[in-house]
Amino acid sequence: MAELLVQILAFVLVAFGLGVLVGFLFWRFGRVCEPAEAHRSREVESRRQHAEFVDLRRELQTAVEAAAGLRAEVANLQAGLHQAWQVRDEAQRHCEAAVQRRAAADAELDRVQTHLGYLQRRVTELRVARSGVPVVDLRDGAGAA
């Protein structure tokens, strides 16, 4: 029985060894050899792509620095815009106050002009009264002395 187990184990080991040998042969000789010219062209292409990668990395760094500068500029412009809005709001308040003062001044001017008209009429009436000429009030239709 032991002899049978040794034979089975020997056959399994030989089969395993043959499998490894056949696998190695397929791996070693199954590869396609590429021509030297193709290998060189692939190496040249790889170097070109690496150089392009380095250039793109530099461009990326430059773009990142430019973006940081633009962010700072945007922050400055936002601060300036905020300040300009505050100045605009203050100017608008001053303008509204000036409009209110002008409306008050216009009302005062109307009142003064009305009073001036009254005073001119009164002066005229007093002059006429001093001159002795009878005055006729045309508004009522009746004569006044």
GIDAKA-V464541 format. One line per field, one symbol per residue. phi: phi as a letter, one per 20 degrees, with the letter a starting at -180 (. if undefined). burial: 1 if it has 9 or more other ideal C-beta (glycine too) atoms within 8 Angstrom, else 0. A space follows every 10 residues. Layout:
phi=???
burial=???
This chain:
phi=.fffffffff ffffffffff ffffffffee feeeffffff ffffffffff ffffffffff ffffffffff ffffffffff ffffffffff ffffffffff ffffffffff ffffffgfff ffffffffff fnefddeefe ndecd
burial=0000000000 0000000000 0000100000 0000000010 0100000000 0000000000 0000000000 0000000000 0000000000 0000000000 0000000000 0000000000 0000100100 0000100000 00000
